[in-house]
């Protein structure tokens, strides 16, 4: 329970900060709103950066893009991967296509993300598409293994015997039994996408300026880290808290829904 509360608290705080930024920002993200490199104060709770921009406003605005890219990549990669895995697992003739997912898994994850980002280009769409392809094979392999196991179970055979169509069987019998596993994978993939987007932005392959992202803010603030650390500390804390919270939440859900993985007291 402590992992659940801590995970929800950390991930919820990061997401709440982003959702609040959709409706209200203390200052415009690019506005020169105070003294240069001013420490945290009532006027600027996270301080200001080397241009006098409010760090809290930039963390909130940057989080919008970071979370948006993560959710887009999760939706695209998760949906396509699950459909590919279900089709390859349930229909024997489609099974060779699962090798596409295996081919993507053959690449080291970081190298694959970098390669796809270079090929697809910077920007929200390019980065989201790159990370969607990054997530796709994990959902494909998970749903493929589940479909292979479930298609020979008694309730599926019985449904087929009474004339249920393949799409009905997939939607009513196989997919609901995979929902918990897919949700756990989605939680981990969301945290991985957040971290991967920050890594790409840090390397200059993510969303380009003037749009702030957490990874880009970390890269820009590294020159001031030992003199005025707050422009780097606060986006770093937001990213770390969100990723750690999602991982704790996914770990709790996995242990909750899979008795084989429950820890001994």
Residue pairs with C-beta under 8 A, 6 or more apart in sequence:
3 248
3 249
3 251
3 252
4 248
4 249
4 252
6 245
6 248
7 244
7 245
7 246
7 247
7 248
7 249
7 250
7 251
7 252
8 245
8 249
9 245
10 241
10 242
10 244
10 245
10 248
11 241
11 242
11 245
11 246
11 249
12 245
13 241
13 245
14 63
14 67
14 238
14 239
14 241
14 242
14 245
15 67
15 242
17 59
17 60
17 63
17 238
18 60
18 63
18 64
18 66
18 67
20 60
21 57
21 60
21 61
21 63
21 64
22 64
25 57
25 60
25 61
26 33
26 44
26 45
26 54
26 56
26 57
27 33
27 53
27 54
27 57
28 57
29 53
29 54
29 57
29 58
29 60
29 61
29 62
29 212
30 53
30 210
31 53
31 54
31 57
32 51
32 52
32 53
33 44
33 48
33 52
33 53
33 54
33 57
34 43
34 44
34 48
34 52
34 54
35 48
35 52
36 48
36 49
36 50
36 51
36 52
37 47
37 48
37 49
37 50
37 224
37 227
37 228
37 231
38 44
38 47
38 48
38 52
39 47
39 228
39 230
40 46
40 47
40 230
41 47
44 54
44 55
44 56
45 56
46 54
46 55
46 56
46 59
46 230
46 234
47 55
47 228
47 230
47 231
47 234
48 54
48 55
48 231
49 55
49 58
49 220
49 221
49 224
49 231
50 224
50 228
50 231
55 230
55 231
55 234
55 235
56 234
58 212
58 217
58 235
59 214
59 217
59 234
59 235
59 238
61 212
62 212
62 213
62 214
62 216
62 217
62 235
63 214
63 238
65 124
65 207
65 211
65 212
65 213
66 194
66 197
66 198
66 201
66 213
66 214
66 215
66 239
67 194
67 242
68 124
68 128
69 124
69 127
69 128
69 131
69 193
69 197
69 206
69 207
69 213
70 131
70 190
70 193
70 194
70 197
71 190
72 124
72 128
72 132
73 127
73 128
73 129
73 130
73 131
73 132
73 134
73 135
73 193
73 197
74 132
74 135
74 186
74 189
74 190
74 193
75 132
76 128
76 129
76 132
76 135
76 136
77 131
77 132
77 133
77 134
77 135
77 136
77 138
77 139
77 189
78 135
78 139
78 182
78 185
78 186
78 189
80 132
80 136
80 139
81 101
81 135
81 136
81 137
81 138
81 139
81 140
81 142
81 143
82 139
82 140
82 142
82 143
82 178
82 182
83 143
84 97
84 98
84 100
84 101
84 136
84 140
84 143
84 144
85 98
85 101
85 139
85 140
85 141
85 142
85 143
85 144
85 145
85 146
85 147
86 143
86 144
86 147
86 170
86 174
86 175
87 94
87 97
88 94
88 95
88 96
88 97
88 98
88 140
88 144
88 147
89 95
89 98
89 143
89 144
89 145
89 146
89 147
89 148
89 151
90 147
90 151
90 166
90 169
90 170
90 174
91 166
98 140
98 141
98 144
100 137
100 140
101 136
101 137
101 140
101 141
101 144
102 137
102 141
104 112
104 133
104 134
104 136
104 137
105 137
105 138
105 141
107 115
109 134
109 192
109 196
110 196
110 199
112 133
112 134
113 130
113 131
113 134
113 196
113 199
113 200
114 200
114 203
114 205
116 129
116 130
116 131
116 133
116 134
117 126
117 127
117 130
117 200
117 205
117 206
118 205
119 130
120 126
120 127
120 129
120 130
122 205
122 206
122 207
122 208
123 207
123 208
124 207
127 197
127 200
127 205
127 206
127 207
130 200
131 193
131 196
131 197
134 192
134 193
134 196
135 189
135 192
135 193
138 185
138 189
139 182
139 185
139 189
142 178
142 181
142 182
142 185
143 178
143 182
146 174
146 177
146 178
146 181
147 170
147 174
147 178
150 156
150 173
150 174
150 177
150 178
151 174
155 173
156 169
156 173
156 174
159 168
159 169
159 172
159 173
160 169
164 172
180 253
180 257
181 257
183 253
184 250
184 253
184 254
184 257
187 246
187 247
187 249
187 250
187 253
188 246
188 247
188 250
190 246
191 242
191 243
191 246
191 247
191 250
194 239
194 242
194 243
194 246
195 239
195 243
197 206
197 213
197 215
198 206
198 213
198 214
198 215
198 218
198 239
199 215
200 206
200 215
201 207
201 213
201 214
201 215
201 216
201 219
202 215
202 216
202 218
202 219
203 219
204 219
206 213
206 215
206 216
207 213
207 216
209 216
214 235
214 236
214 238
214 239
215 239
217 231
217 232
217 235
218 232
218 235
218 236
218 239
220 231
221 231
221 232
221 235
222 232
224 231
224 232
225 232
254 261
255 261
255 262
255 263
